[in-house]
Amino acid sequence: MARKFLYGIAAAVVLVIASLLGLNFWAKELSNFAFVPSARFSGLSPLPSGAYEGAARWISRGSGEASDPAHWLPRGAAKAEEPMEAVVFFVHPTSMYDRGRWNASSRDTAANSRAEMLTRGFASPFSAARELWAPRYRQATAGAFLTDRPDAKRALDAAYGDVLAAFDTFIAHADPKLPIVLVGHSQGALHLMHLMHDRVAGTPLAPRIAAAYLVGWPISLDHDLPLMGLPACTAPDQPGCVISWQSFAEPADPSMIRDAYAKAPGLDGKSRKGSPFLCVNPITGMPGAVPAPPSANLGTLVPDASLSTGALVPGMVGATCRPDGFLSIGQGPQMGPYVLPGNNYHTYDIPLFWANVRADVTRRVEAWHQQSPTSKHRGRWPWHR
């Protein structure tokens, strides 16, 4: 029964991708027809006090159970011998494609199940952490990213309110002596970009951030990053910095992303048009155009047809930060049917580099402890490989 249900999820995603292929040619007409809600945004009821205190609103809450999606491991990935001494806050990407409403309901079974599936693939490289927290939130539907109607911003703001509430609970309960790793993809990365501005920049939390992985969302070097409280990562063993990339195969056509980027204001309220955005190569851990060959890729997570499991395949794809800020992966590998228009490998941003991301976060957390005079784990590295 579970496998049949996962096939159903895969079929739904295929329909979404097929619609997005059409958007490549008739973006305005088909986006309004296929994804953008026709109803007006009517607001969300405020969350009750302490909404995130219990387990119901979490996909993963702390140490995790054996069945926890965030602690799943693909074939070929060994379980860490010791925990990584950090706490992780992960915000999943969009898993709701309903055009009947602007935000997911807490009881949306399909969106919740897809969120768990995405958590399995995107949060699992961070599963060695002492604690991993991944909230459910009333995310904005996919159509909110395909229109400039004011209702779309209201839906995203409402979703962000849930993420803030979850983060405040995470801060209240996660081990306060350990560094924090922030992880988000797509809509999750957007919310974390704002969260860093509102909760990290200029606060006592800033020194606790070992790394922030804001993947699949463009971060302006001029209008976003300076207000997020941390610099871009420039070295593979640098703690306290931001990592971001957006994966495209060649020939790449990122015009849809570039156009949307130009229309959205930065965190400073100014136009981002023409502003360069952050690209940190997930293989080298550094920005810049120095290419990383496929042989440097420690393992790509290749899902099976049912999306219920997958295996690590080393040496499958290389990566280079292009001058325009997008990450080129060369000739696109066979990952499945979910490549977006323009050879956009957005759906696979983290799985493409699963093992390298796992090694990257380990290095940065170890470096954080090495540089922290109060860390009881100082000098104990490497913990695991």
SVG drawing of the C-alpha trace seen along z (x, -y; Angstrom):
<svg xmlns="http://www.w3.org/2000/svg" viewBox="-12 -50 54 52">
<polyline fill="none" stroke="black" stroke-width="0.4" points="0.0,0.0 2.8,-2.4 4.5,-1.8 1.3,-2.4 0.8,-5.6 4.3,-6.8 3.6,-6.0 0.6,-8.2 2.8,-11.0 5.2,-10.5 2.4,-10.7 1.2,-14.0 4.6,-15.4 4.9,-14.3 1.7,-16.2 3.2,-19.3 6.4,-19.0 4.4,-18.5 2.5,-21.7 5.8,-23.5 7.1,-22.3 4.1,-24.2 4.9,-27.2 8.2,-27.4 6.2,-28.5 3.0,-30.0 4.1,-31.1 1.4,-33.7 -1.6,-31.9 -0.8,-28.4 0.5,-29.5 -2.8,-31.2 -4.7,-28.2 -2.7,-25.4 -1.4,-26.7 -2.5,-30.2 -5.6,-30.1 -8.6,-31.8 -10.0,-32.6 -8.9,-35.6 -6.6,-35.1 -8.8,-35.1 -6.1,-34.9 -5.1,-32.1 -6.3,-31.7 -3.5,-32.5 -1.7,-29.5 -2.7,-28.7 -0.2,-29.6 2.4,-26.9 1.4,-25.3 4.8,-23.9 5.3,-22.6 4.0,-19.1 5.0,-16.7 2.0,-17.1 3.5,-20.1 6.9,-18.5 8.1,-16.1 11.2,-15.7 11.6,-17.0 15.0,-16.6 16.7,-13.2 14.2,-11.5 12.9,-7.9 13.8,-5.1 10.9,-5.9 11.7,-9.7 12.1,-10.8 14.9,-13.2 17.0,-10.3 16.6,-8.0 19.8,-7.0 20.3,-5.9 22.0,-2.7 25.8,-3.2 25.7,-5.8 27.0,-4.6 25.5,-5.7 27.8,-8.1 29.7,-6.5 29.2,-9.5 26.6,-12.3 27.6,-15.6 27.6,-18.0 25.1,-20.5 21.4,-21.2 19.8,-21.5 16.7,-23.5 15.4,-22.4 12.5,-24.0 11.2,-21.8 10.4,-23.1 7.0,-23.5 5.0,-20.3 1.5,-21.8 0.2,-22.4 -3.4,-23.0 -5.0,-26.0 -8.1,-25.8 -6.4,-27.8 -3.3,-29.8 -1.9,-28.0 -1.8,-24.3 -4.0,-23.2 -2.4,-21.4 -4.6,-18.5 -3.6,-18.4 -2.6,-14.7 -1.1,-14.9 1.0,-18.0 2.2,-16.5 3.1,-13.2 5.1,-15.0 6.8,-17.1 8.0,-14.0 9.2,-12.5 11.2,-15.8 12.5,-15.8 13.9,-12.3 15.9,-13.4 16.9,-17.0 17.4,-16.8 19.1,-13.4 22.6,-14.7 22.3,-16.5 20.9,-13.5 24.1,-12.9 23.4,-16.0 22.7,-15.6 19.3,-17.1 17.4,-17.7 14.1,-19.7 11.9,-20.0 8.5,-21.7 5.3,-21.3 4.0,-24.7 1.1,-26.1 3.2,-26.6 2.2,-28.8 1.0,-26.8 3.3,-26.6 1.1,-29.1 2.2,-31.8 5.6,-31.9 4.0,-32.3 2.1,-35.5 2.7,-39.0 -0.7,-39.4 -0.7,-40.8 -2.5,-37.6 0.7,-35.6 2.8,-37.8 0.1,-37.5 0.3,-33.7 4.1,-33.6 4.0,-36.0 1.4,-33.7 3.6,-30.6 6.6,-32.5 4.7,-33.3 4.5,-29.5 8.2,-29.1 9.1,-31.8 6.9,-30.2 8.5,-26.9 12.0,-28.4 11.3,-30.2 10.2,-26.8 13.4,-25.2 15.5,-27.8 13.7,-27.4 14.2,-23.6 17.2,-22.6 20.5,-22.2 21.7,-25.8 25.4,-24.7 25.6,-23.4 26.0,-25.4 23.1,-25.8 22.9,-24.7 20.1,-26.2 18.9,-24.3 16.2,-25.2 15.4,-24.5 13.3,-26.6 10.4,-28.1 12.2,-26.9 15.3,-28.8 13.2,-31.9 11.7,-31.8 15.1,-31.2 16.6,-34.2 14.0,-36.4 14.4,-34.5 18.1,-35.3 17.3,-38.9 14.7,-38.9 16.2,-36.5 20.0,-36.2 21.5,-39.4 22.9,-41.5 21.7,-39.1 23.4,-36.7 22.3,-33.9 24.6,-34.9 27.8,-33.5 26.0,-30.1 25.3,-29.6 27.9,-27.1 26.5,-27.2 23.3,-28.2 22.4,-26.2 19.9,-28.2 19.7,-26.2 17.5,-26.6 16.8,-30.3 18.8,-33.3 20.4,-35.4 21.6,-38.8 25.1,-39.7 24.1,-43.4 20.5,-43.4 20.1,-40.2 23.3,-38.9 24.4,-42.1 21.2,-42.0 21.4,-38.3 24.0,-38.6 26.6,-36.2 29.0,-36.4 29.2,-34.0 31.3,-30.9 34.6,-31.4 36.5,-28.3 35.5,-24.7 36.3,-24.7 34.9,-28.2 32.1,-28.2 29.5,-30.9 28.7,-31.5 26.0,-31.1 26.0,-28.5 23.6,-28.7 23.4,-27.3 21.0,-26.6 21.7,-23.6 21.4,-23.7 22.6,-21.3 23.9,-22.5 22.7,-24.0 21.1,-26.0 18.3,-28.5 17.8,-30.2 15.8,-33.1 12.7,-32.2 14.6,-32.3 16.5,-35.4 13.3,-37.3 11.6,-36.3 14.7,-37.3 14.7,-40.8 11.1,-41.4 11.3,-40.6 12.8,-43.2 15.7,-42.3 15.7,-42.3 16.7,-46.0 13.5,-46.7 15.4,-47.7 15.3,-46.1 17.6,-43.1 17.7,-43.6 21.2,-43.2 22.6,-42.3 24.9,-39.2 23.7,-36.4 25.5,-33.8 26.9,-30.6 29.0,-28.3 30.1,-25.1 28.8,-22.2 31.7,-20.0 34.5,-22.5 32.7,-24.4 33.8,-27.7 32.5,-30.3 34.3,-31.0 34.6,-29.4 37.1,-26.7 35.4,-23.5 35.0,-20.4 35.2,-17.2 32.8,-14.4 35.5,-12.4 35.3,-14.8 31.6,-14.1 31.5,-11.7 28.0,-10.5 24.8,-11.5 21.5,-10.3 19.8,-8.6 16.1,-7.8 14.3,-4.7 11.2,-4.9 8.9,-4.8 10.8,-7.6 10.7,-5.3 14.4,-4.7 17.6,-5.4 21.4,-4.8 24.5,-6.8 26.5,-6.9 30.0,-8.5 31.6,-10.3 28.3,-11.0 28.4,-14.8 30.8,-17.7 30.0,-21.3 31.1,-24.8 29.8,-28.2 29.0,-30.1 29.7,-33.8 26.0,-34.5 25.7,-32.9 24.1,-29.6 25.7,-26.2 26.5,-24.3 26.6,-20.5 27.6,-20.0 25.6,-17.4 22.6,-16.5 22.7,-13.1 19.7,-10.7 18.1,-11.4 14.4,-10.9 11.6,-12.8 11.5,-15.9 13.9,-18.2 12.3,-21.6 12.3,-23.8 15.6,-25.2 17.6,-22.1 16.8,-23.3 17.8,-20.6 16.1,-22.4 14.3,-19.3 17.7,-17.6 19.8,-20.5 20.8,-18.7 20.5,-15.0 23.0,-15.7 25.7,-16.4 24.3,-14.4 27.6,-13.0 29.6,-16.2 26.9,-18.2 27.2,-15.7 31.0,-16.1 30.7,-19.9 28.5,-20.4 30.7,-18.1 33.8,-20.2 32.0,-23.5 30.6,-22.2 34.1,-20.9 35.6,-24.2 33.0,-26.0 34.0,-23.9 37.7,-24.5 37.1,-28.2 34.8,-28.3 36.8,-28.7 33.8,-27.4 33.1,-24.3 33.6,-21.1 34.2,-19.4 37.1,-21.5 40.0,-19.4 37.8,-16.3 37.9,-16.1 37.2,-14.6 34.3,-12.9 33.4,-10.8 33.7,-10.5"/>
</svg>
